[in-house]
Amino acid sequence: EGALPADQLMQWINNALDTVAV
C-alpha cells in the first residue's frame, strides 16, 4: 500500500495543476 497507479497519479497532478492555475 502507498504506491499509486499511473492514472491516479496523473489525476492528482492534473488536480494540483488546476488548483495553482487559477
Rosetta silent file (secondary structure, phi, psi, omega in degrees, C-alpha in Angstrom):
SEQUENCE: EGALPADQLMQWINNALDTVAV
SCORE:     score description
SCORE:     0.000 S_00000001
   1 L     0.000  145.900  179.631    0.000    0.000    0.000 S_00000001
   2 L   117.723  -25.923  178.480    1.183    3.518   -0.713 S_00000001
   3 L   -88.032  124.816 -178.531    2.084    3.171   -4.404 S_00000001
   4 L   -89.114  143.844  172.189   -0.395    4.963   -6.634 S_00000001
   5 L   -65.177  157.039 -175.319   -1.467    3.680  -10.060 S_00000001
   6 H   -58.108  -45.096 -177.825   -0.347    5.806  -13.012 S_00000001
   7 H   -66.626  -34.328  177.105   -3.833    7.153  -13.806 S_00000001
   8 H   -65.782  -41.272  178.197   -4.391    8.068  -10.155 S_00000001
   9 H   -64.033  -43.891  178.986   -1.065    9.910  -10.154 S_00000001
  10 H   -62.639  -39.848  178.993   -1.950   11.728  -13.370 S_00000001
  11 H   -65.064  -39.759  177.933   -5.326   12.700  -11.926 S_00000001
  12 H   -63.513  -43.502  178.489   -3.620   14.013   -8.770 S_00000001
  13 H   -63.101  -46.648  178.866   -1.176   16.044  -10.880 S_00000001
  14 H   -60.243  -39.541  178.861   -3.983   17.454  -13.038 S_00000001
  15 H   -65.070  -42.850  178.465   -5.917   18.368   -9.901 S_00000001
  16 H   -64.283  -40.811  178.564   -2.869   20.104   -8.411 S_00000001
  17 H   -64.896  -40.952  176.528   -2.274   21.990  -11.673 S_00000001
  18 H   -61.138  -37.098 -178.832   -5.904   23.115  -11.745 S_00000001
  19 H   -66.192  -42.771 -179.160   -5.519   24.355   -8.179 S_00000001
  20 H   -82.389  -25.884 -177.313   -2.489   26.534   -8.933 S_00000001
  21 L   -88.957   52.072 -178.180   -3.638   27.607  -12.418 S_00000001
  22 L   -85.013    0.000    0.000   -6.485   29.740  -11.100 S_00000001
